[in-house]
Amino acid sequence: MNDIIYTGVDSFTTIFLGNEERIRDDVNSFADAFKGMPYIMSCSCSVESFLPMDKMKVIVDCTRKCGL
């Protein structure tokens, strides 16, 4: 079986409305849930132009720290 899981944090409720702690919690939750599985971290549908890039950086940094 060569399935890969592709999912991630919600772009509106987590990234736009949430704080950095919420973002880290969501990323860590995905990292724990899919540990050892082929997984691609993403945000929900797309990265909208109104999303704060500093919060997107939190996702990238936390994802790297989790080893995803």
Beta strands, then each sheet from edge to edge (+ up, - down):
strand 1: 5-9
strand 2: 39-43
sheet 1: 1+ 2+
end
